[in-house]
Structures are given as structure tokens and as C-alpha cells.
Amino acid sequence: MKIFEANKACKKIDGRILIKDVSLSISQGEKVAITGKNGSGKSSLLKLIGGIYTETEGQVKRAQINIGYVPEHFPENIRFKIHDYLVLMGKMSSKTDEGILKRIENYAELFAITEFLNTPIKNCSKGTKQKAGIIQGLLKKPDLLLLDEPLTGLDDNAKIELLNQLNSLHRENTIIFTAHEPLLIEGLANRVLTVEGGTVISDSTTNKKEKLRFIKAKIPTKGIITGIPCIRHEFVGEDSVEIIVSAKESDKILTLLLNQGCSIFELTERR
């Protein structure tokens, strides 16, 4: 299913051209990275795809689907505490509040902001605000998730956890994000759009044949996994974890696990 189609789409604001002659289509389930230099039009293209911007010229078709949007810069002066804000956003985007409190609790733990849930957002650091913005986007359970430079302000552990969360979403979820760091591009994207001067100058499909390795290990505590640079992890019970890593990183990760008291049950290679 096509969720977005554009034919020579342009966007102008106050006479300034943000997007020029963009023609492309995006299908359900694609994971698309939008790359380019600062000021190239990455964020504008993201907003055009999501309908935040409407075209001033050309033709655009968008599917009627549930969209979650995480801006690069979180609003600075929101008076809500983080927990209250997330509850409100969760209820606004769902017909029922069933499970919202538990999901907020789980995401807060994953992104290490539990201690800040009762802190007013305006008093939080940039990184904490960014995490709150990402959580509100995930709470919506969107069909299309738009992320504008989502790694901005995040510590290394949170970057890895975000990658894990995005990789764990259903394969039919569409994710489109702007980025310049390789972590999300290499770990998530199956398509890369390069923008320059508001125009898409490159549209490539990533058919990487990078080998992956599957590790199953017994762990002393779940906290051991924090900081492990994996593509995806899943806990099995209270004392085991299954991890997918790139083959080139596997030796380093195995060493990290062993040094932290883990026992390796299984190591297999897959593509």
C-alpha cells in the first residue's frame, strides 16, 4: 500500500522555497532515512510527507493513517510534569486509556527517565525532553512514525534503546526519519533519501548483506544489557536475553557480556 505519493511537489513559505520538484512514493512498512547537510530541506521533506506542511505546487496523495511525530526540538515552556504530559498525549491518541500508565512506566524505565516523571518539562535537560518526545510518539502506536533528528540530545544508552525499540515495531509500521549519524541509518533504514537544496538528489535502497549474529546469554541482571551496542534485544524470563548484533561487532560484545558475568548459551550467524 502506498502511504505517500508526490509528483513535482513544492513548498514555499514567505516566498522561500523549502521543497522543490519532489517526486517520490513511499510504501507501507518502509524504513526511510532522509539525509543531507544542515539546511538542505530534510525536516521540510519530513513535514511534507506527514502532512504537517501542505504542498504549494504539484500533487501529493497521503493515506489516511495514524501518524506519530517527534520534532527535533521539544517545546521549551510546557508547564506539565512529564508523567502528566505523557498521560494526556496517550489519552488524546487512543480511544481507551487501557494500559497507558503501564506503557509510560515501561518506556520511562527503558529510557532511564523514571526519576524525572514528576519533574516539570520546562525544568528538564534537552536529553530528557527528547526522551519524553520520543515516548509520546511511541505511545500513539502509529502506523507512520516521523522522527526529526531523534538522536539529538540522547546519551549513548538511550540511542541504543531507541534503535532497539524501533526495530521491535511491527514490520508493517512505516518509519521515516532525518539523521546524519550512522547508527539509525545503518541499523534501521532500508531506503535512504539524500536531499540538497530542497530537492531529492539520491534515492537508494539499502540491500546490505551484512552478516548478523544471534547471541543467547544468561545474565545476572537485566541492567547488564544497558549500553550493549546491539541491533535488537529481547529478555527471556528474568535471567536470559536474546541479542542480535552485527558480525563485525560480535567479538567485542561477547567480551563485554563475559566480563559482566554472563554465560553464553548460543551463538549463531544469520543474514
C-alpha positions in Angstrom: 0.0 0.0 0.0 1.3 3.5 -0.9 1.1 5.8 2.1 2.6 8.8 0.3 3.0 9.9 -3.4 4.3 13.2 -4.7 4.6 14.5 -8.2 6.7 17.6 -8.6 5.7 18.8 -5.2 7.0 22.2 -3.9 6.6 24.0 -0.7 7.1 27.8 -0.3 6.8 29.9 2.9 7.0 33.7 2.6 8.5 33.3 -0.9 11.2 31.0 0.3 11.5 27.6 -1.4 11.8 24.8 1.1 10.9 21.8 -1.2 11.4 21.9 -4.9 10.1 19.4 -7.5 10.0 16.4 -5.3 8.6 13.2 -6.9 8.6 10.0 -4.9 6.4 7.4 -3.4 6.6 5.6 0.0 5.0 2.2 0.7 3.8 0.8 4.0 6.5 -0.9 6.0 9.4 1.0 4.6 12.1 2.4 6.9 13.3 5.6 5.2 16.3 7.7 6.3 16.4 11.3 5.0 19.9 12.6 4.9 21.7 15.8 3.8 23.6 18.8 5.1 22.1 21.3 7.6 19.6 23.5 5.8 19.2 21.1 2.9 15.5 20.6 3.4 15.5 17.3 5.4 13.0 18.4 8.0 10.8 20.2 5.4 10.5 17.0 3.4 9.6 15.0 6.6 6.9 17.5 7.3 5.6 17.4 3.8 5.4 13.6 3.9 3.5 13.7 7.2 1.1 16.4 6.1 2.5 19.0 8.6 3.3 21.0 5.5 0.9 21.1 2.6 2.2 21.5 -0.9 2.0 24.9 -2.6 2.6 23.4 -6.1 2.5 19.9 -7.6 0.4 17.0 -6.4 0.5 15.0 -3.2 -1.5 12.0 -2.0 -1.4 10.8 1.6 -3.1 7.7 3.0 -5.4 8.2 6.0 -3.4 6.5 8.7 -2.4 7.1 12.3 0.7 9.3 12.4 3.1 9.9 15.2 5.6 12.9 15.0 8.6 13.6 17.1 10.2 17.0 16.4 13.9 17.7 16.7 13.3 20.5 19.3 10.8 19.8 22.1 8.6 22.8 23.1 10.5 24.6 25.9 7.9 26.1 28.2 5.3 23.3 28.7 4.2 23.5 32.3 3.1 19.9 32.6 5.1 17.4 34.5 6.5 14.7 32.2 4.1 12.0 33.5 1.0 14.2 33.2 2.0 15.3 29.7 2.5 11.7 28.6 -0.8 10.6 30.1 -2.6 13.4 28.3 -0.9 12.7 25.0 -1.6 9.0 25.4 -5.3 9.6 26.0 -5.6 12.0 23.1 -4.2 9.5 20.7 -6.1 6.4 21.9 -9.8 5.6 22.2 -9.1 4.0 25.6 -6.5 4.6 28.3 -6.2 0.9 28.9 -2.5 0.1 29.6 -1.3 3.7 29.1 0.1 4.1 32.6 1.9 0.8 32.4 3.4 1.6 29.0 4.5 5.0 30.2 6.2 3.3 33.2 7.9 0.8 30.9 9.1 3.4 28.4 10.4 5.6 31.2 12.4 2.7 32.6 13.8 1.8 29.2 14.9 5.4 28.5 16.0 6.0 32.1 13.8 8.9 33.0 11.7 7.3 35.7 13.2 9.7 38.3 12.1 12.7 36.2 8.4 11.7 35.6 7.2 14.2 38.3 9.5 17.0 37.1 8.0 19.9 35.1 9.2 19.5 31.5 10.5 23.1 31.3 13.0 22.2 34.1 14.3 19.1 32.3 17.5 18.8 30.3 17.4 18.7 26.5 18.1 15.0 26.5 15.2 14.3 29.0 12.9 16.4 26.9 13.9 14.5 23.8 13.2 11.2 25.5 9.7 12.4 26.6 9.0 13.4 23.0 10.1 10.0 21.6 7.9 8.3 24.2 4.8 10.3 23.3 5.4 9.3 19.7 5.6 5.6 20.5 2.6 5.8 22.9 0.4 6.6 19.9 1.2 3.2 18.3 1.4 5.0 14.9 1.2 3.3 11.5 3.6 6.0 10.4 6.3 7.3 12.8 8.1 10.5 11.8 11.3 11.3 13.7 13.3 14.5 13.1 16.9 14.0 14.2 15.7 11.7 17.0 19.2 11.1 18.4 19.8 14.8 19.2 20.5 15.2 22.9 20.4 11.5 23.7 23.1 9.7 25.7 24.7 6.6 24.1 22.5 4.2 26.1 19.3 6.0 25.1 20.4 5.9 21.4 20.8 2.2 21.6 17.5 1.7 23.4 15.7 3.8 20.7 17.2 1.7 18.0 16.0 -1.4 19.8 12.5 0.0 20.2 12.2 1.0 16.6 13.5 -2.4 15.4 10.9 -4.1 17.6 8.0 -2.4 16.0 5.8 -4.4 13.7 7.2 -4.9 10.2 4.1 -3.1 8.7 4.9 0.1 10.6 6.5 2.8 8.4 9.3 4.8 9.9 10.7 7.9 8.3 13.5 9.9 10.0 16.0 12.6 9.4 19.5 11.7 10.5 23.2 12.3 10.0 24.6 9.8 12.5 25.2 6.3 11.1 23.6 4.4 14.0 20.0 4.7 12.8 20.8 4.7 9.1 22.8 1.5 9.2 20.8 -0.2 12.0 17.3 0.6 10.7 16.9 2.1 7.2 16.1 0.0 4.2 15.9 3.1 2.0 17.9 6.4 2.0 16.8 9.7 0.5 19.5 12.4 0.2 18.3 16.0 0.0 20.1 19.1 -1.3 18.6 22.5 -1.8 15.1 21.1 -1.1 15.4 18.5 -3.9 15.9 14.8 -3.6 19.2 14.1 -5.4 19.5 10.4 -4.4 17.0 7.7 -3.6 18.7 4.4 -2.9 17.5 1.1 -1.4 19.9 -0.5 1.1 20.4 -4.1 0.2 23.1 -4.6 2.7 24.4 -8.2 3.0 25.9 -7.6 6.4 26.1 -10.7 8.5 24.3 -10.7 11.8 24.9 -12.9 14.8 22.4 -14.1 17.3 23.5 -14.4 20.9 21.6 -16.1 23.7 23.0 -15.5 27.1 22.3 -16.0 30.8 22.5 -12.6 32.7 23.0 -11.7 36.4 20.5 -8.8 36.0 18.6 -7.1 33.2 20.6 -3.9 33.7 23.6 -5.7 32.2 22.2 -5.1 28.8 22.3 -1.3 29.2 25.0 0.1 26.9 25.4 -3.1 24.9 25.5 -1.8 21.2 23.1 -4.4 19.7 20.6 -4.1 16.9 17.9 -5.7 19.0 17.5 -7.5 22.3 14.6 -9.4 23.9 14.5 -10.7 27.5 13.5 -14.3 28.0 12.3 -14.7 31.6 14.3 -13.0 34.3 17.7 -14.3 33.6 18.2 -14.7 29.9 18.4 -12.4 26.9 18.5 -12.9 23.1 20.6 -10.4 21.2 21.1 -9.6 17.5 24.3 -7.9 16.7 26.4 -7.2 13.6 29.0 -9.9 12.9 31.8 -7.3 13.0 30.8 -6.2 16.5 30.1 -9.7 17.9 33.6 -10.4 19.4 33.6 -7.1 21.3 30.0 -7.7 22.5 30.8 -11.2 23.6 33.8 -9.9 25.6 31.5 -7.3 27.3 29.0 -9.9 28.2 31.6 -12.3 29.6 33.3 -9.5 31.6 30.0 -8.7 33.2 29.4 -12.2 34.4 27.1 -13.5 31.6 27.1 -17.1 30.3 26.8 -17.6 26.6 24.2 -20.3 25.6 24.2 -19.9 21.9 26.0 -18.1 19.1 24.7 -18.4 15.5 25.1 -16.5 12.3 22.2 -15.2 10.2 21.6 -12.7 7.4 
